[in-house]
Amino acid sequence: MVSGKTNEAPTARLRVGIIDSYIAPPVHAARSFCDGGDSSVPSEQPLHGMHICELLTSAVTELEVCAAQVFAGQLVCSPRQVAEAIHWLIEEEVLLINMSFGLREDRAVLREACEAAVDAGICLVAASPARGDPVYPAAYPGVVRATGDARCEPDQIAWLNSAQADFGGYPGARETGFVGASAGCAAVCVALARLAVEDPRMSAAELCGTLAREARYQGPERRPSTG
């Protein structure tokens, strides 16, 4: 779960950061952190970031999106690139950051960037696999760990409170190609954004506590035994 300072004053619109692949305009602000210069050319870019942006903005119309691109051509990036994106989004004064991915490497530069964002009162939401080893930044203290949950329909959330994840969300539809923990992470971010719009004074910890209490499902999904 998360901690951090309480937001002192409501704002007219909710500013959300998305760290992912290229996102087409219009957005409030955009910056590329891809190696080799600006990689914001839309041709042959993965649609991962576009799926997330469309999901968020269609569900919560009060959003201002700050798009930080770390993926170009394929969904691969370094901890340093993500850390730089987080620091930029801190400067942009976002309330939420969606990170629908997980990196295998634990690096000090990424850990410290997440700590800075949490200290700034930002709610970090990162994808965590339903099974397997921890990934980063989801495994860092203060980051909301989100995954897909097969029980959830759109607009439903599960409070998992498990070793793998804090929340689960709608895992997406296979025909879109945007499924699993990535989709679940975006669904959790949508739910948190809706709560923030309802009461912009809530801190990140208060947002997560409210979402946990209001979740459609409580506890991990129980799969039938195959034995």
C-alpha positions in Angstrom: 0.0 0.0 0.0 1.0 3.6 -0.3 1.8 6.6 1.9 2.5 10.2 1.3 1.3 13.7 1.9 -2.3 14.7 1.7 -3.3 16.9 -1.3 -4.1 20.3 0.2 -6.4 21.7 -2.5 -8.7 20.4 -5.2 -7.9 21.1 -8.8 -10.3 21.6 -11.6 -8.9 18.6 -13.6 -7.1 15.5 -12.6 -3.6 15.2 -14.0 -2.4 11.6 -14.7 0.9 10.4 -16.0 1.2 7.4 -18.3 4.7 5.8 -18.7 4.5 3.6 -21.7 4.7 3.6 -25.5 3.8 6.5 -27.9 0.5 8.2 -27.2 -1.0 10.3 -30.0 -2.2 13.8 -29.3 -4.1 15.5 -27.9 -2.5 15.1 -24.5 -1.7 17.8 -21.9 2.1 17.2 -22.2 4.3 14.6 -23.8 8.0 13.8 -23.6 10.1 10.9 -25.0 12.7 9.2 -22.8 13.8 6.7 -25.5 17.4 6.4 -26.3 18.6 8.0 -29.5 16.4 11.1 -29.3 12.7 11.7 -29.8 10.9 8.5 -30.8 7.4 9.9 -30.9 6.8 9.1 -34.6 3.5 7.1 -34.6 4.4 4.7 -37.4 5.3 1.2 -36.3 4.8 2.1 -32.6 3.3 -0.5 -30.2 -0.3 0.4 -29.3 0.1 -0.5 -25.6 0.2 3.2 -24.5 -2.8 4.1 -26.7 -4.9 1.4 -25.2 -4.2 2.7 -21.7 -4.8 6.3 -22.6 -8.1 5.5 -24.3 -9.2 3.4 -21.3 -8.5 6.2 -18.9 -9.8 9.1 -20.8 -13.0 7.4 -21.9 -13.8 6.4 -18.3 -12.8 9.6 -16.6 -13.4 12.7 -18.8 -11.8 15.1 -16.3 -8.3 13.8 -17.0 -5.3 15.7 -18.3 -2.8 13.1 -19.6 1.0 13.6 -19.4 2.5 11.0 -21.7 6.0 9.8 -20.9 7.3 7.5 -23.7 9.9 4.8 -22.7 9.0 2.2 -25.3 9.8 2.5 -29.0 9.3 -0.3 -31.5 9.0 -2.9 -28.8 8.0 -3.0 -25.2 11.6 -2.9 -23.8 13.2 -0.1 -21.7 15.7 0.4 -18.9 15.1 1.3 -15.2 17.0 4.6 -15.9 14.4 5.6 -18.6 11.5 4.9 -16.3 13.2 6.8 -13.5 13.7 9.8 -15.7 10.1 9.7 -16.8 8.9 9.6 -13.1 11.0 12.6 -12.2 9.5 14.5 -15.2 6.0 13.6 -14.1 6.7 14.8 -10.6 7.6 18.2 -12.1 4.3 18.0 -14.1 2.5 17.7 -10.7 0.5 14.6 -11.6 -1.6 12.8 -9.0 -1.5 9.3 -10.5 1.1 7.5 -12.6 0.1 4.4 -14.5 2.9 1.9 -15.3 1.4 -1.1 -17.0 4.7 -3.1 -17.1 7.3 -4.7 -14.9 11.0 -4.8 -15.1 13.1 -7.7 -13.8 16.0 -5.5 -12.5 16.0 -3.8 -9.1 18.0 -0.7 -9.6 18.7 2.1 -7.2 17.9 4.8 -9.7 14.4 3.5 -10.2 13.8 2.8 -6.5 14.8 6.4 -5.6 12.6 7.9 -8.3 9.6 5.9 -6.9 10.5 7.1 -3.4 10.5 10.7 -4.6 7.1 10.3 -6.3 5.6 8.8 -3.1 7.1 11.6 -1.0 5.5 14.1 -3.4 2.0 12.5 -2.7 1.7 10.8 -6.1 -0.1 7.5 -6.3 2.1 5.1 -8.3 0.2 2.1 -9.9 2.3 -0.6 -11.5 1.6 -4.0 -13.1 2.4 -7.1 -11.1 2.2 -10.7 -12.5 -0.5 -13.0 -11.0 2.3 -15.6 -10.5 6.0 -15.7 -10.4 8.9 -13.5 -9.2 8.4 -9.9 -8.2 8.9 -7.2 -10.8 9.8 -3.5 -10.6 8.6 -0.9 -9.9 5.6 -2.8 -8.4 7.8 -4.5 -5.8 9.0 -1.2 -4.3 7.4 0.1 -1.0 4.7 2.6 -1.6 3.8 1.4 -5.1 0.3 0.0 -5.7 0.7 -3.5 -7.2 -2.1 -4.2 -9.7 -2.8 -7.3 -11.8 -5.6 -8.8 -13.9 -8.4 -10.7 -12.2 -10.6 -13.0 -14.2 -13.6 -12.4 -11.8 -13.7 -8.7 -12.6 -15.9 -7.3 -15.3 -15.2 -3.7 -16.5 -15.6 -1.3 -13.6 -15.1 -4.0 -11.0 -12.1 -4.2 -8.7 -10.8 -6.9 -6.5 -8.9 -6.2 -3.2 -6.5 -9.0 -3.3 -4.1 -8.1 -0.5 -1.9 -11.0 -1.5 1.8 -11.7 -1.9 1.5 -10.9 -5.6 -0.7 -7.8 -5.8 -2.8 -5.3 -3.9 -5.6 -5.0 -6.4 -7.0 -6.8 -9.4 -9.0 -5.4 -12.3 -10.7 -6.3 -15.5 -8.0 -8.3 -17.5 -9.1 -7.1 -20.9 -10.4 -8.8 -24.0 -8.1 -11.0 -26.1 -9.2 -9.6 -29.4 -7.7 -6.2 -28.5 -4.3 -7.7 -27.7 -4.3 -5.7 -24.4 -4.8 -8.3 -21.7 -3.5 -9.6 -18.3 -1.6 -7.6 -15.7 -1.2 -4.6 -18.0 -5.0 -4.2 -18.5 -5.7 -4.9 -14.9 -3.2 -2.2 -13.9 -5.0 0.3 -16.1 -8.4 -0.7 -14.7 -7.2 -0.1 -11.2 -5.8 3.3 -12.2 -9.2 4.1 -13.7 -10.9 3.2 -10.4 -8.4 5.4 -8.4 -8.9 8.3 -10.8 -12.6 8.2 -10.4 -12.2 8.4 -6.6 -9.8 11.3 -6.9 -12.2 13.2 -9.1 -15.0 12.7 -6.5 -12.7 14.0 -3.7 -9.5 15.6 -4.9 -8.4 16.2 -1.3 -7.8 12.5 -0.6 -4.2 11.4 -0.3 -2.8 8.4 -2.2 -3.2 6.2 0.9 -6.8 7.4 1.4 -7.6 6.6 -2.3 -6.3 3.1 -1.9 -8.1 2.5 1.4 -11.4 3.7 -0.1 -10.9 1.5 -3.1 -10.1 -1.5 -0.9 -13.3 -1.0 1.1 -15.5 -0.6 -2.0 -14.0 -3.4 -4.1 -16.4 -5.9 -5.6 -14.3 -8.8 -4.5 -12.3 -9.3 -1.3 -9.3 -11.6 -1.2 -7.5 -13.6 -4.0 -9.3 -15.6 -6.6 -9.8 -19.1 -5.4 -9.3 -21.5 -8.3 -10.8 -25.0 -8.1 -8.4 -27.9 -7.4 -7.4 -30.0 -10.4 -6.5 -33.0 -8.2 
